[in-house]
Amino acid sequence: MSAKTYEVRTYGCQMNVHDSERLSGLLEGAGYVRAPEGTGEGEADIVVFNTCAVRENADNRLYGNLGRLAPIKARRPGMQIAVGGCLAQKDRDTIVKKAPWVDVVFGTHNIGSLPVLLERARVQEEAQVEIAESLEAFPSTLPTRRESAYAAWVSISVGCNNTCTFCIVPALRGKEKDRRPGDILAEVEALVAEGVTEITLLGQNVNAYGSDIGDREAFSKLLRACGKVEGLERVRFTSPHPRDFTDDVITAMAVTENVMPQLHMPLQSGSDTVLKAMRRSYRQERYLGIIEKVRAALPHAAISTDIIVGFPGETDEDFEQTLHVVREARFAQAFTFQYSKRPGTPAAEMDGQVPKAVVQERYERLVALQEEISWEENKKQVGRTLEVLVAEGEGRKDDATRRLSGRAPDNRLVHFARPEEPVRPGDVVTVDITYAAPHHLLAEGPARGVRRTRAGDAWERRNAAEQKKSAGVMLGLPTVGAPAPAPAPAAGCGCD
């Protein structure tokens, strides 16, 4: 009998992406096999939706996808559908009412329960809805199927202590809980031993790390400690909060050689009035002061941000203040969003909701300005020689253009001419930048050098194993060495 296949569909932030790696690890530990590349919609035996609740279209997107799967599931006895993540934590029983063909609903605090809930739904032939109200065990204790052999997320905290009026995440993820530094470094060292050369420290408010363990400088100490891990070439982190961005963090970034010259610092708005209404505990002057200090310490740093347009009460003058900060900060990239009313957040009940047409016009102006600045900042990279970590799947046109793609130290996307010698994801290529576009750089000439790495070796081993496994699944062969599904604990057992 062939092993059952699974597919995990992920929406939302990096935390969700990392949670999906945990979900994949749990399913594989229970004997399921990832559906091969190119598997059609509804062909996997288990389909898991790891949802986001930040923007309004999250609900529509989920229920639209569930609706398309309903007739497929009716034709395929034994197929199961599970919904987890922030939207599941928020909507709970609503999901099964709107989509009664869903088998399992689980929350952000009990992702470790998924295999058990799937088995229970199969045996009892009814939907299982299990939402934990608080984190029962740090998710890093769960098995993981990493999406990359050369780059990895490392979660250092979960939850958030902020009360931003537009955000529902703290209500769904809970208060901040920090991992012990020793546990984090042990995971980093284990990943490096497996071939990983780049790690991204991950938290809802990553630089608030230490508030739960009573050490205000814990994050900068962690960055410095990562600098001592032999074989770790690149360290990144996301996402910090301006309130907690202290000088010791900037110093640690500057003096720790493997901490990359890159910073993603959410702005949300440039208006002090709007920032106050958002309950963002900084103002324009403080934000621009941080940017100035970072650029002084790291002259080549690429700084990116998040901006919300059309927050309730935002006036034309407020919006002009946002444009002012964008011009002053000169972001390499900005993730721009139109304000989305989310039930359960204070902002949803505020007066002064901005008309859609006004929001759209402001949004288009902001995007146009940022595109102009991104292009100007990228043009400054022309003529520079950069070390590019070769990536997998970053360049959608690579096959047609005979190029490869990867990331520069500052995280800019670089497309480069394919070298004559073999290059694998995880290897490092030194190139001269010859052209700049708003969202990528181009190196058209021959590479100055190619460094084959342990990360490339790891990718090669993993790729060979994946191809062998996929071939077995497509032939309907049993998966050699796959463990039997774990026995289901008693009902109500928290196994996260």
C-alpha positions in Angstrom: 0.0 0.0 0.0 1.4 3.4 -1.0 1.9 6.1 1.6 -0.7 8.9 1.7 0.3 12.2 0.2 -0.1 15.7 1.7 0.0 19.3 0.6 0.4 22.4 2.8 -0.8 25.7 1.5 0.6 28.7 3.3 -0.7 32.3 3.6 0.7 35.2 5.5 3.8 36.1 7.3 7.2 34.3 7.8 5.9 32.9 11.1 3.3 31.0 9.1 5.9 29.8 6.6 7.9 28.4 9.4 4.9 26.9 11.1 4.2 25.1 7.8 7.6 23.6 7.9 6.6 22.2 11.3 3.3 20.9 9.9 5.2 19.1 7.1 7.6 17.6 9.6 4.7 16.4 11.7 2.9 14.8 8.8 6.0 13.1 7.5 6.7 11.8 11.0 3.3 10.3 11.0 4.0 8.4 7.7 2.6 10.8 5.1 4.6 11.8 2.0 4.7 15.2 0.4 2.8 15.3 -2.9 5.1 15.4 -5.9 5.8 18.7 -7.8 3.0 19.2 -10.3 0.3 17.4 -8.3 -3.1 18.8 -9.4 -5.6 20.5 -7.2 -7.3 18.0 -4.9 -5.0 15.1 -5.8 -3.2 15.0 -2.5 -4.8 12.8 0.2 -4.4 15.5 2.8 -4.7 19.3 2.1 -3.7 21.6 4.9 -4.5 25.4 4.8 -2.2 27.4 7.1 -4.1 30.7 7.2 -3.5 34.4 7.9 -6.1 36.8 9.4 -4.3 40.1 8.9 -6.1 41.3 5.8 -9.7 41.2 4.8 -9.3 39.0 1.7 -7.9 36.2 3.8 -11.4 35.0 4.6 -12.6 35.1 0.9 -9.4 33.4 -0.3 -9.8 30.5 2.2 -13.5 29.9 1.6 -13.0 30.2 -2.2 -10.3 27.5 -2.1 -12.4 25.3 0.2 -15.3 25.6 -2.1 -13.3 24.4 -5.1 -12.2 21.3 -3.1 -15.7 20.4 -1.9 -16.8 18.5 -5.1 -13.3 16.9 -5.4 -13.5 15.6 -1.8 -17.0 14.2 -2.4 -15.6 12.1 -5.3 -12.6 11.0 -3.3 -13.4 8.9 -0.1 -10.6 9.2 2.4 -9.4 12.6 1.3 -9.1 15.0 4.3 -8.9 18.8 4.6 -7.5 20.7 7.6 -7.5 24.4 8.4 -5.0 25.9 10.8 -3.3 29.2 11.6 -4.5 32.6 12.6 -7.9 32.6 10.8 -8.6 29.2 12.3 -7.8 30.6 15.7 -10.2 33.5 15.1 -13.1 31.8 13.4 -13.1 28.4 15.2 -16.5 26.7 14.7 -17.4 29.2 11.9 -15.2 27.3 9.5 -17.0 24.0 9.8 -20.4 25.8 9.6 -19.4 27.5 6.4 -17.5 24.5 5.0 -18.9 21.3 6.7 -16.6 19.1 4.5 -13.5 20.3 6.4 -12.2 17.5 8.7 -9.9 19.3 11.1 -9.6 22.9 12.5 -6.7 23.7 14.7 -5.1 26.9 16.1 -1.8 28.7 16.3 -1.0 27.2 19.7 -1.5 23.5 19.0 -0.1 22.8 15.5 1.5 19.6 17.0 -2.0 18.1 17.3 -2.6 17.9 13.5 -1.7 14.2 12.9 -3.8 13.1 15.9 -6.8 15.2 14.9 -6.6 13.8 11.3 -6.6 10.3 12.6 -9.5 11.1 15.1 -11.6 12.6 12.3 -11.0 9.5 10.1 -12.0 7.1 12.9 -14.9 9.1 14.3 -16.1 10.3 10.8 -16.8 13.8 12.0 -15.0 17.1 12.1 -12.5 17.8 14.8 -12.1 21.4 16.1 -9.4 21.9 18.7 -8.2 25.4 19.5 -5.8 25.9 22.4 -6.0 29.2 24.2 -2.3 29.4 25.0 0.9 28.0 23.8 1.5 24.5 25.3 5.0 23.9 24.1 7.4 26.0 22.0 6.9 24.9 18.3 10.7 24.4 17.8 10.4 21.2 19.8 8.3 19.8 16.9 9.8 17.9 13.9 10.5 20.1 10.9 10.7 19.6 7.1 12.8 22.6 6.0 11.9 24.1 2.7 15.5 25.0 2.0 18.7 23.0 2.5 20.9 26.1 2.7 18.8 28.7 4.4 16.6 28.3 7.5 14.1 30.1 9.8 15.0 30.0 13.5 12.1 31.1 15.7 13.4 32.9 18.8 10.0 34.0 20.2 6.3 33.7 19.6 3.5 36.1 20.4 3.6 39.9 20.7 3.1 42.3 23.7 2.1 45.3 21.5 -1.5 46.5 21.1 -1.5 48.1 17.6 -5.1 49.0 16.9 -5.1 47.6 13.3 -3.6 44.2 14.3 -5.4 41.0 15.4 -2.2 38.9 15.6 -1.5 39.4 19.4 -5.0 38.2 20.2 -4.4 35.1 18.1 -0.7 34.4 18.9 -0.8 35.5 22.5 1.7 37.3 24.7 5.4 37.1 23.8 7.2 34.0 24.9 11.0 33.8 24.5 13.1 30.7 23.9 16.2 30.3 26.0 19.4 31.6 24.2 21.1 28.2 24.6 18.2 26.4 22.9 18.3 28.9 20.0 22.1 28.5 19.5 21.8 24.8 19.7 19.3 24.8 16.9 21.5 27.2 14.8 24.6 24.9 15.3 22.6 21.8 14.4 21.4 23.5 11.2 24.9 24.6 10.3 26.1 21.0 10.9 23.5 19.9 8.3 24.8 22.4 5.7 22.8 25.5 6.3 24.8 28.7 5.8 22.1 31.4 6.3 19.6 31.7 9.1 16.9 34.2 9.8 16.0 34.8 13.4 12.2 35.0 13.5 9.7 36.6 15.9 6.5 38.6 15.8 8.5 41.4 17.4 12.0 39.9 17.0 14.0 42.6 18.7 11.8 42.6 21.8 13.5 39.3 22.5 14.5 39.3 26.2 11.4 41.0 27.6 10.1 37.6 28.7 13.4 36.5 30.3 14.2 39.9 31.8 17.2 41.0 29.7 16.9 44.1 27.6 20.1 43.4 25.7 19.3 39.8 25.0 18.8 40.3 21.3 22.1 42.1 20.6 23.8 39.4 22.7 22.1 36.7 20.5 23.3 38.4 17.3 26.9 38.5 18.6 26.6 34.8 19.7 25.5 33.9 16.2 28.7 35.6 14.9 30.7 32.9 16.8 29.1 29.9 15.1 31.7 28.5 12.8 30.3 27.9 9.3 27.4 30.3 9.6 27.9 32.9 6.9 24.7 34.9 6.9 22.4 36.0 9.7 19.2 38.0 9.2 16.2 38.8 11.4 12.6 39.8 11.0 10.6 41.7 11.9 11.8 44.3 14.5 9.8 47.1 16.0 11.2 50.7 16.2 10.2 50.9 19.9 12.7 48.2 20.8 15.4 49.1 18.3 18.2 50.2 20.7 21.7 51.3 20.0 23.2 48.1 21.2 21.4 46.2 18.4 22.9 48.6 15.8 26.3 48.1 17.3 25.9 44.4 17.2 24.9 44.5 13.6 27.9 46.6 12.7 30.6 44.5 14.5 29.2 41.0 13.9 30.7 40.0 10.6 28.0 37.5 9.5 25.0 39.7 10.4 24.0 41.0 7.0 23.7 44.7 6.1 19.9 44.5 5.8 17.1 45.8 7.9 13.3 45.4 7.6 11.8 48.1 9.8 8.0 48.5 9.7 7.0 52.2 9.5 3.2 51.8 9.0 2.7 55.6 8.8 4.8 58.7 8.7 2.2 60.8 10.5 2.6 61.2 14.3 -1.2 61.6 14.6 -1.9 58.3 12.8 0.9 56.5 14.7 -0.7 57.6 17.9 -4.1 56.3 16.7 -2.4 53.0 15.7 -0.8 52.8 19.2 2.6 52.6 17.6 4.9 53.8 20.4 7.3 55.9 18.3 7.0 59.0 16.2 8.4 60.2 12.9 11.5 61.7 14.4 12.4 58.6 16.4 11.9 56.4 13.3 14.1 58.6 11.0 16.7 58.8 13.9 17.0 55.0 13.8 17.4 54.9 10.1 20.2 57.6 10.3 22.1 55.6 13.0 21.8 52.4 11.0 23.1 54.1 7.8 26.0 55.6 9.8 27.0 52.2 11.2 26.2 50.2 8.0 26.6 52.5 5.0 25.6 49.8 2.4 22.6 48.6 4.4 19.4 48.0 2.4 16.4 49.1 4.5 12.9 47.9 3.7 9.6 48.6 5.4 5.8 48.1 5.7 3.3 50.9 5.2 -0.4 51.0 5.6 -2.4 53.5 3.5 -5.8 54.8 4.5 -5.9 54.1 8.2 -9.1 55.5 9.8 -8.8 59.3 10.2 -5.8 59.6 7.8 -6.0 63.1 6.2 -4.2 64.4 3.1 -1.6 66.0 5.4 -1.1 62.7 7.3 -0.5 60.9 4.0 2.0 63.6 2.9 3.9 62.9 6.1 4.2 59.3 5.1 5.5 60.4 1.7 8.0 62.6 3.5 9.4 59.7 5.5 9.7 57.6 2.3 11.7 60.3 0.6 13.9 60.8 3.7 14.5 57.1 4.5 15.0 56.0 0.9 13.9 52.5 1.4 15.3 49.8 -0.9 11.8 48.2 -0.9 8.4 48.9 0.7 5.6 46.4 1.3 2.5 48.7 0.9 -1.0 47.8 2.0 -4.4 49.4 1.8 -5.9 49.5 5.3 -8.2 46.5 5.8 -10.8 46.5 8.5 -10.5 43.5 10.6 -13.3 42.5 13.0 -12.1 42.3 16.6 -9.6 45.2 16.3 -10.1 48.7 17.8 -9.4 50.3 14.4 -12.4 48.6 12.8 -14.7 50.6 15.1 -13.0 53.9 14.7 -14.6 57.0 13.1 -13.2 58.4 9.9 -13.0 55.3 7.8 -11.3 56.6 4.6 -13.3 56.1 1.3 -12.0 53.4 -1.0 -11.4 55.7 -3.9 -9.2 58.0 -1.7 -7.2 55.1 -0.4 -6.6 53.8 -3.9 -5.4 57.2 -5.1 -3.0 57.6 -2.2 -1.8 54.0 -2.6 -1.0 54.5 -6.2 1.0 57.7 -5.4 2.9 55.9 -2.7 3.8 52.9 -4.9 4.9 55.2 -7.8 7.2 57.2 -5.4 8.7 54.0 -3.9 9.2 52.5 -7.3 11.2 55.6 -8.3 13.3 55.4 -5.1 13.9 51.7 -5.3 15.2 52.1 -8.9 17.5 55.0 -7.9 18.8 53.0 -4.9 19.4 49.9 -7.0 21.3 52.0 -9.7 23.8 52.8 -7.0 24.7 49.1 -7.0 25.8 49.1 -10.6 29.6 48.6 -10.8 29.8 46.9 -7.4 31.2 43.4 -7.0 28.9 41.2 -4.9 28.9 37.7 -3.4 25.5 36.1 -4.3 24.1 33.1 -2.5 22.6 31.1 -5.3 18.9 30.5 -4.6 16.3 28.0 -5.8 13.1 29.3 -7.5 13.9 33.0 -7.2 14.1 33.7 -10.9 10.9 32.7 -12.7 12.5 33.5 -16.1 15.9 31.9 -15.4 15.4 29.0 -17.8 14.4 31.3 -20.7 17.2 33.7 -20.0 19.9 31.2 -19.3 20.5 32.9 -15.9 20.6 31.9 -12.3 19.4 34.0 -9.3 20.3 34.6 -5.7 20.6 37.1 -2.9 23.3 39.6 -2.2 24.4 40.2 1.4 21.9 43.1 1.7 19.1 40.7 0.4 18.7 42.3 -3.0 17.7 39.9 -5.7 20.4 39.4 -8.3 20.1 37.6 -11.7 23.4 36.6 -13.2 24.8 34.8 -16.2 25.1 31.1 -15.8 28.7 30.2 -15.1 30.4 27.5 -17.2 31.1 25.4 -14.2 28.2 23.7 -12.4 26.5 25.8 -9.7 24.0 24.6 -7.1 21.6 26.4 -4.8 23.6 27.2 -1.7 26.8 27.9 -3.6 28.3 31.4 -3.7 29.0 33.3 -6.9 31.0 36.5 -7.1 29.6 38.8 -9.8 29.9 42.4 -11.1 26.6 44.3 -11.2 25.9 45.8 -14.7 22.2 46.8 -14.6 19.6 47.7 -12.1 15.8 47.5 -12.2 13.4 48.6 -9.4 13.2 45.1 -8.0 16.3 43.3 -9.0 19.9 43.6 -10.1 21.6 42.1 -13.1 25.1 40.8 -13.7 25.5 40.1 -17.4 29.2 39.4 -17.6 31.1 36.2 -16.5 31.3 35.4 -12.9 34.5 36.4 -11.1 34.4 33.2 -9.1 32.3 30.3 -7.9 32.6 28.9 -4.4 31.2 25.4 -4.0 29.9 25.1 -0.4 28.7 22.6 2.1 25.3 24.2 1.7 25.4 23.3 -2.0 26.4 19.7 -1.1 23.4 19.6 1.3 21.1 20.8 -1.5 22.5 18.2 -3.9 21.9 15.3 -1.4 18.4 16.5 -0.6 17.5 17.0 -4.2 18.5 13.5 -5.0 16.6 12.1 -2.1 13.5 14.1 -3.0 13.6 12.9 -6.6 13.9 9.3 -5.5 11.0 9.7 -3.0 8.8 11.4 -5.6 9.5 8.7 -8.1 8.3 6.1 -5.6 5.1 8.0 -4.8 4.3 8.4 -8.5 4.7 4.7 -9.1 2.5 3.9 -6.1 5.4 2.3 -4.2 5.5 2.1 -0.4 7.9 4.6 1.1 10.9 2.8 2.5 11.5 3.4 6.1 8.4 5.7 6.6 7.2 5.3 10.2 3.7 4.1 10.9 1.2 6.7 11.9 1.6 7.7 15.5 -1.0 6.2 17.9 -3.7 8.8 18.8 -3.4 10.0 22.5 -6.5 10.3 24.6 -8.9 13.0 23.7 -7.9 16.4 25.0 -4.2 15.6 25.2 -2.0 18.6 24.4 0.9 17.2 22.3 2.2 20.5 21.0 
